[in-house]
Amino acid sequence: MNAPGELRVRRTDTAALYERFPHLQTIDLIWGSVDCRRHLFRLMTDTRGGTRRGFPAEHAGTVMRLLLEHDRLFPQFEDDGLDMRWGDEHLRPAGR
């Protein structure tokens, strides 16, 4: 747990992720906000009706570590009312 007043700096190594996906560097700009939590969650969720290819395993792992680290450092944003399904609602039977 962070000491009072301690900065909540991201520790997950993002060098390879940002090299392959430079547009994701915006994560650093919004780190520590509800927008960052939503962005990281959406990166790990198929929001394109099954057409999203997904990240290579190495980069998916980095995004997941970022999401988990953000939730640990900023728990107030973890449950912000987002639909927490993993983007597979188009595969589910109606009513589930």
Secondary structure as the mmCIF struct_conf table of DSSP 4:
data_model
#
loop_
_struct_conf.conf_type_id
_struct_conf.id
_struct_conf.beg_label_comp_id
_struct_conf.beg_label_asym_id
_struct_conf.beg_label_seq_id
_struct_conf.end_label_comp_id
_struct_conf.end_label_asym_id
_struct_conf.end_label_seq_id
HELX_LH_PP_P HELX_LH_PP_P1 ASN A 2 ALA A 3
TURN_TY1_P TURN_TY1_P1 PRO A 4 GLY A 5
BEND BEND1 THR A 12 THR A 12
HELX_RH_AL_P HELX_RH_AL_P1 ALA A 15 ARG A 20
HELX_RH_3T_P HELX_RH_3T_P1 PRO A 22 GLN A 25
HELX_RH_AL_P HELX_RH_AL_P2 THR A 26 ILE A 30
TURN_TY1_P TURN_TY1_P2 TRP A 31 GLY A 32
BEND BEND2 SER A 33 SER A 33
HELX_RH_AL_P HELX_RH_AL_P3 VAL A 34 LEU A 43
TURN_TY1_P TURN_TY1_P3 MET A 44 MET A 44
BEND BEND3 THR A 45 THR A 45
BEND BEND4 ARG A 48 ARG A 48
TURN_TY1_P TURN_TY1_P4 GLY A 49 GLY A 50
HELX_RH_AL_P HELX_RH_AL_P4 ALA A 57 LEU A 73
HELX_RH_3T_P HELX_RH_3T_P2 PRO A 75 PHE A 77
BEND BEND5 GLU A 78 GLU A 78
BEND BEND6 ASP A 80 GLY A 81
BEND BEND7 ARG A 85 ARG A 85
BEND BEND8 GLY A 87 GLY A 87
HELX_RH_3T_P HELX_RH_3T_P3 GLU A 89 LEU A 91
BEND BEND9 ARG A 92 ARG A 92
HELX_LH_PP_P HELX_LH_PP_P2 PRO A 93 PRO A 93
TURN_TY1_P TURN_TY1_P5 ALA A 94 GLY A 95
#
